[in-house]
């Protein structure tokens, strides 16, 4: 897979993760203020990881290095991190974790 195709694929996955993040935020409406505070800690971490992923993907798109395997590894590791934070968040608010996003 060339970098451009990989970036497009990862960008689509990031869009899906953002949608999941907003869905989880909506689920917290009925939680107490204390519970929401804990969930917002998870959200903050997820947002940082997602922003980092966006930056790495954009950099890969614009730089097009001949050997992009180090960037791919970083992106894949960050993807695992966001999935983990998402699952932790859902566990905290007592929801089953849907696994519809590949990766």
Backbone as a chain_set.jsonl record, in Angstrom:
{"seq": "XXXXXXXXXXXXXXXXXXXXXXXXXXXXXXXXXXXXXXXXXXXXXXXXXXXXXXXXXXXXXXXXXXXXXXXXXXXXXXXXXXXXXXXXXXXXXXXXXXXXXXX", "coords": {"N": [[0.857, -1.178, 0.0], [0.607, 2.177, -0.859], [1.815, 5.33, 0.548], [-0.142, 7.394, 0.236], [-2.631, 6.066, -0.161], [-2.704, 4.655, 2.241], [-2.805, 6.782, 4.085], [-5.28, 7.936, 3.405], [-6.974, 5.841, 4.122], [-6.466, 5.678, 6.899], [-7.304, 8.223, 7.656], [-10.037, 8.017, 7.232], [-10.638, 6.142, 9.21], [-10.003, 7.675, 11.455], [-12.02, 9.597, 11.345], [-14.181, 7.975, 11.944], [-13.487, 7.289, 14.575], [-13.702, 9.784, 15.809], [-16.453, 10.204, 15.592], [-17.338, 8.146, 17.256], [-16.296, 9.075, 19.662], [-17.835, 11.409, 20.084], [-20.311, 10.162, 20.349], [-19.964, 8.736, 22.739], [-19.636, 10.887, 24.472], [-22.213, 11.948, 24.393], [-23.546, 9.939, 25.748], [-22.966, 10.428, 28.371], [-24.642, 12.283, 29.485], [-26.541, 11.769, 31.526], [-25.062, 11.25, 33.739], [-23.533, 11.777, 36.991], [-21.966, 14.821, 38.165], [-19.448, 14.302, 39.244], [-18.867, 11.778, 38.134], [-18.866, 12.472, 35.436], [-16.616, 14.091, 35.38], [-14.506, 12.248, 35.641], [-14.85, 10.771, 33.287], [-14.333, 12.78, 31.425], [-11.61, 13.036, 31.725], [-10.683, 10.766, 30.395], [-11.668, 11.41, 27.835], [-10.12, 13.651, 27.217], [-7.561, 12.509, 26.986], [-8.031, 10.804, 24.813], [-8.631, 12.675, 22.812], [-6.164, 13.96, 22.546], [-4.564, 11.876, 21.545], [-5.907, 11.368, 19.115], [-5.547, 13.845, 17.81], [-2.77, 13.796, 17.557], [-2.511, 11.596, 15.846], [-3.806, 12.646, 13.57], [-1.99, 14.69, 12.912], [0.349, 13.2, 12.319], [-0.513, 11.697, 10.118], [-1.135, 13.72, 8.284], [1.396, 14.821, 7.954], [2.718, 12.653, 6.789], [1.299, 12.516, 4.415], [2.051, 14.921, 3.144], [4.851, 14.892, 3.079], [5.687, 12.475, 1.925], [7.727, 10.275, 2.242], [10.323, 8.023, 1.061], [10.847, 5.735, 2.546], [8.538, 4.91, 4.642], [7.903, 3.358, 6.768], [8.593, 3.737, 9.558], [6.861, 5.856, 10.327], [4.415, 4.662, 9.806], [4.378, 2.639, 11.738], [4.308, 4.205, 14.098], [1.802, 5.422, 13.775], [0.118, 3.195, 13.8], [0.579, 2.276, 16.421], [-0.442, 4.446, 17.887], [-3.084, 4.258, 17.119], [-3.838, 1.889, 18.365], [-3.615, 2.81, 20.972], [-5.706, 4.747, 21.111], [-7.929, 3.124, 20.739], [-7.75, 1.574, 23.058], [-8.12, 3.542, 25.076], [-10.7, 4.313, 24.426], [-12.133, 1.958, 24.947], [-11.622, 1.747, 27.708], [-12.988, 4.012, 28.574], [-15.653, 3.389, 27.888], [-15.964, 1.128, 29.479], [-15.809, 2.334, 31.957], [-18.138, 3.912, 32.009], [-19.956, 1.953, 31.936], [-20.841, 0.62, 29.609], [-21.103, -1.694, 26.892], [-18.423, -2.361, 24.707], [-18.481, -1.463, 21.424], [-17.096, -2.96, 18.549], [-16.701, -1.957, 15.92], [-14.925, -0.554, 14.41], [-12.238, -1.217, 12.393], [-8.997, -2.631, 13.15]], "CA": [[0.0, 0.0, 0.0], [1.422, 3.385, -0.898], [1.484, 6.246, 1.645], [-1.376, 8.148, 0.001], [-3.76, 5.175, 0.133], [-2.676, 4.388, 3.678], [-3.28, 7.994, 4.765], [-6.721, 8.055, 3.179], [-7.613, 4.816, 4.943], [-6.36, 6.071, 8.306], [-8.142, 9.406, 7.847], [-11.412, 7.522, 7.362], [-10.751, 5.543, 10.543], [-10.027, 8.767, 12.437], [-13.368, 10.164, 11.31], [-15.025, 7.04, 12.696], [-13.17, 7.429, 16.0], [-14.288, 11.049, 16.278], [-17.893, 9.966, 15.745], [-17.493, 7.339, 18.468], [-16.025, 9.951, 20.795], [-19.023, 12.237, 20.298], [-21.363, 9.272, 20.831], [-19.699, 8.476, 24.153], [-19.926, 12.137, 25.183], [-23.671, 12.039, 24.523], [-23.987, 8.953, 26.738], [-22.662, 10.881, 29.728], [-25.585, 13.32, 29.907], [-27.267, 11.414, 32.743], [-24.117, 10.935, 34.803], [-23.295, 12.82, 37.987], [-20.852, 15.711, 37.848], [-18.215, 13.595, 39.601], [-18.634, 10.744, 37.119], [-18.509, 13.148, 34.184], [-15.235, 14.551, 35.501], [-13.62, 11.122, 35.345], [-14.987, 10.463, 31.863], [-13.667, 13.835, 30.662], [-10.173, 12.733, 31.718], [-10.497, 9.83, 29.282], [-11.896, 12.142, 26.585], [-8.946, 14.484, 26.967], [-6.492, 11.645, 26.492], [-8.401, 10.35, 23.47], [-8.506, 13.801, 21.88], [-4.736, 14.175, 22.303], [-4.101, 10.799, 20.66], [-6.504, 11.59, 17.795], [-4.863, 14.987, 17.202], [-1.444, 13.319, 17.187], [-2.697, 10.777, 14.648], [-4.082, 13.539, 12.437], [-0.74, 15.365, 12.557], [1.248, 12.232, 11.686], [-1.055, 11.351, 8.803], [-0.961, 14.884, 7.408], [2.823, 14.896, 7.661], [3.015, 11.577, 5.844], [0.704, 12.91, 3.124], [2.766, 16.024, 2.504], [6.277, 14.617, 2.915], [5.833, 11.299, 1.056], [9.076, 9.7, 2.298], [10.455, 6.742, 0.359], [10.67, 4.709, 3.581], [7.579, 5.47, 5.598], [7.555, 2.341, 7.766], [8.591, 4.243, 10.937], [5.632, 6.613, 10.542], [3.302, 3.703, 9.838], [4.43, 1.984, 13.055], [3.828, 5.188, 15.074], [0.363, 5.588, 13.568], [-0.547, 1.975, 14.27], [0.649, 2.273, 17.884], [-1.388, 5.447, 18.38], [-4.416, 3.708, 16.868], [-4.061, 0.943, 19.463], [-3.822, 3.621, 22.178], [-7.033, 5.362, 21.111], [-8.885, 2.031, 20.958], [-7.657, 1.224, 24.475], [-8.766, 4.612, 25.848], [-12.128, 4.233, 24.129], [-12.667, 0.824, 25.698], [-11.584, 2.121, 29.122], [-14.066, 4.972, 28.8], [-16.919, 2.662, 27.878], [-16.004, 0.297, 30.684], [-16.088, 3.213, 33.089], [-19.545, 4.339, 32.031], [-20.796, 0.765, 32.018], [-21.394, 0.224, 28.309], [-20.325, -2.667, 26.127], [-17.604, -1.69, 23.708], [-18.66, -1.939, 20.048], [-15.82, -3.101, 17.856], [-16.996, -1.834, 14.499], [-13.83, 0.09, 13.705], [-11.177, -2.202, 12.245], [-7.68, -2.225, 13.545]], "C": [[0.899, 1.236, 0.0], [0.965, 4.357, 0.198], [0.161, 6.987, 1.458], [-2.605, 7.302, 0.327], [-3.856, 4.883, 1.624], [-3.232, 5.588, 4.449], [-4.782, 8.169, 4.596], [-7.493, 7.056, 4.034], [-7.599, 5.208, 6.419], [-7.204, 7.308, 8.601], [-9.604, 8.998, 8.007], [-11.626, 6.884, 8.731], [-10.79, 6.614, 11.627], [-11.398, 9.424, 12.492], [-14.324, 9.277, 12.095], [-14.753, 7.151, 14.192], [-13.748, 8.718, 16.576], [-15.784, 10.889, 16.499], [-18.161, 9.151, 17.006], [-17.272, 8.187, 19.716], [-17.238, 10.821, 21.105], [-20.198, 11.406, 20.808], [-21.191, 8.992, 22.323], [-19.986, 9.725, 24.982], [-21.425, 12.269, 25.407], [-24.2, 11.076, 25.582], [-23.78, 9.422, 28.179], [-23.668, 11.89, 30.267], [-26.265, 13.029, 31.236], [-26.346, 11.092, 33.921], [-23.993, 12.097, 35.783], [-22.094, 13.663, 37.559], [-19.518, 15.026, 38.141], [-17.867, 12.536, 38.555], [-18.215, 11.369, 35.796], [-17.06, 13.619, 34.215], [-14.242, 13.459, 35.159], [-13.659, 10.78, 33.854], [-14.26, 11.514, 31.022], [-12.149, 13.678, 30.672], [-9.856, 11.79, 30.555], [-10.649, 10.554, 27.938], [-10.672, 12.971, 26.221], [-7.798, 13.678, 26.399], [-6.786, 11.169, 25.073], [-8.228, 11.468, 22.448], [-7.048, 14.078, 21.545], [-4.204, 13.126, 21.332], [-4.633, 11.013, 19.245], [-5.821, 12.752, 17.086], [-3.466, 14.583, 16.739], [-1.514, 12.462, 15.922], [-2.944, 11.651, 13.422], [-2.804, 14.223, 11.967], [0.217, 14.423, 11.827], [0.776, 11.884, 10.269], [-0.874, 12.509, 7.828], [0.507, 15.038, 7.011], [3.218, 13.844, 6.631], [2.479, 11.917, 4.455], [1.563, 13.936, 2.406], [4.231, 15.716, 2.236], [6.558, 13.452, 1.976], [7.245, 10.708, 1.079], [9.135, 8.358, 1.572], [10.34, 5.57, 1.334], [9.783, 5.301, 4.666], [7.165, 4.461, 6.661], [7.644, 2.848, 9.207], [7.318, 5.032, 11.265], [4.432, 5.683, 10.644], [3.239, 3.023, 11.203], [3.905, 2.932, 14.139], [2.314, 5.354, 14.984], [-0.387, 4.365, 14.094], [-0.529, 1.883, 15.794], [-0.338, 3.265, 18.483], [-2.822, 4.964, 18.196], [-4.79, 2.715, 17.964], [-4.343, 1.711, 20.752], [-5.219, 4.22, 22.225], [-8.107, 4.3, 21.323], [-8.911, 1.66, 22.443], [-8.363, 2.266, 25.345], [-10.275, 4.594, 25.641], [-12.771, 3.112, 24.943], [-12.676, 1.103, 27.197], [-12.733, 3.066, 29.46], [-15.404, 4.262, 28.85], [-17.047, 1.743, 29.086], [-16.38, 1.145, 31.888], [-17.559, 3.604, 33.142], [-20.502, 3.159, 31.926], [-21.457, 0.338, 30.726], [-20.508, -0.828, 27.671], [-19.597, -1.933, 25.017], [-17.859, -2.248, 22.316], [-17.319, -1.953, 19.324], [-16.01, -2.988, 16.348], [-15.89, -1.153, 13.714], [-12.689, -0.905, 13.606], [-9.861, -1.706, 12.821], [-7.117, -2.956, 14.673]], "O": [[1.847, 1.318, 0.781], [-0.143, 4.226, 0.718], [-0.578, 7.185, 2.422], [-3.517, 7.766, 1.013], [-4.945, 4.866, 2.198], [-4.038, 5.42, 5.364], [-5.478, 8.515, 5.55], [-8.535, 7.384, 4.601], [-8.612, 5.083, 7.106], [-7.761, 7.425, 9.692], [-10.325, 9.569, 8.825], [-12.677, 7.066, 9.345], [-11.524, 6.482, 12.606], [-11.88, 9.77, 13.571], [-15.179, 9.774, 12.828], [-15.686, 7.11, 14.994], [-14.229, 8.733, 17.709], [-16.323, 11.387, 17.487], [-19.107, 9.435, 17.742], [-17.982, 8.033, 20.71], [-17.625, 10.954, 22.266], [-20.995, 11.891, 21.611], [-22.163, 9.009, 23.079], [-20.527, 9.623, 26.083], [-21.86, 12.659, 26.49], [-25.196, 11.369, 26.243], [-24.368, 8.86, 29.103], [-23.546, 12.311, 31.417], [-26.54, 13.955, 32.0], [-26.821, 10.702, 34.988], [-24.303, 13.242, 35.456], [-21.31, 13.26, 36.699], [-18.568, 15.158, 37.369], [-16.714, 12.415, 38.143], [-17.322, 10.863, 35.116], [-16.358, 13.557, 33.206], [-13.252, 13.704, 34.471], [-12.622, 10.53, 33.24], [-13.639, 11.176, 30.014], [-11.47, 14.125, 29.747], [-8.885, 11.992, 29.826], [-9.859, 10.339, 27.018], [-10.242, 12.992, 25.068], [-7.137, 14.101, 25.45], [-5.891, 11.134, 24.229], [-7.734, 11.234, 21.345], [-6.721, 14.393, 20.401], [-3.473, 13.457, 20.399], [-3.889, 10.857, 18.277], [-5.541, 12.666, 15.891], [-3.028, 14.977, 15.659], [-0.672, 12.59, 15.033], [-2.36, 11.424, 12.362], [-2.558, 14.326, 10.765], [0.826, 14.807, 10.829], [1.581, 11.792, 9.343], [-0.499, 12.298, 6.675], [0.815, 15.35, 5.861], [3.975, 14.132, 5.703], [3.126, 11.638, 3.446], [1.781, 13.835, 1.198], [4.8, 16.222, 1.269], [7.583, 13.451, 1.294], [7.897, 10.646, 0.036], [8.135, 7.647, 1.477], [9.792, 4.525, 0.983], [10.232, 6.091, 5.497], [6.188, 4.679, 7.377], [6.832, 2.427, 10.031], [6.763, 4.892, 12.355], [3.541, 5.892, 11.468], [2.154, 2.853, 11.76], [3.14, 2.51, 15.007], [1.63, 5.419, 16.005], [-1.413, 4.501, 14.761], [-1.514, 1.459, 16.398], [-0.998, 2.962, 19.476], [-3.681, 5.237, 19.035], [-5.927, 2.703, 18.435], [-5.206, 1.315, 21.536], [-5.857, 4.204, 23.278], [-9.093, 4.55, 22.016], [-9.982, 1.455, 23.014], [-9.119, 1.91, 26.249], [-11.038, 4.832, 26.577], [-13.824, 3.3, 25.551], [-13.628, 0.74, 27.888], [-13.371, 2.933, 30.505], [-16.204, 4.504, 29.754], [-18.133, 1.604, 29.649], [-17.172, 0.728, 32.733], [-18.158, 3.621, 34.217], [-21.716, 3.343, 31.839], [-22.537, -0.252, 30.753], [-19.296, -0.846, 27.89], [-20.126, -0.976, 24.453], [-17.496, -3.392, 22.041], [-16.509, -1.041, 19.486], [-15.53, -3.833, 15.591], [-15.907, -1.167, 12.484], [-12.213, -1.395, 14.63], [-9.646, -0.502, 12.959], [-5.991, -2.681, 15.088]]}, "num_chains": 1, "name": "protein.A"}
